[in-house]
């Protein structure tokens, strides 16, 4: 887990030939912890106000991350999926 020091954090995930970008806006985050409940391997609350986030989540966490973003009552997590297939290096 990585402590969120910056107020807006962006991470890219690439798996199964698809890309997904996550943006966590800590200016909006109010610590409701819905993300930590729905995707505990990716998001974790440290205390009442500090959100920890693992930017190296795996394909297995993709749907959990989408649900966590949808459940955030202040929409502090943005998920952008690039549905275009990514060409593997060397292909």
Number of C-alpha atoms within 10 A of each C-alpha: 13 13 13 16 11 11 11 14 15 14 15 15 16 16 13 9 12 15 16 16 15 19 16 22 18 19 10 14 19 15 19 15 22 19 27 20 16 18 20 18 16 23 23 21 19 11 8 10 13 17 23 17 22 16 17 13 17 13 13 9 14 17 12 19 24 20 16 25 23 17 18 18 17 14 14 19 25 18 20 13 14 13 10 9 12 13 9 8 5 4 4
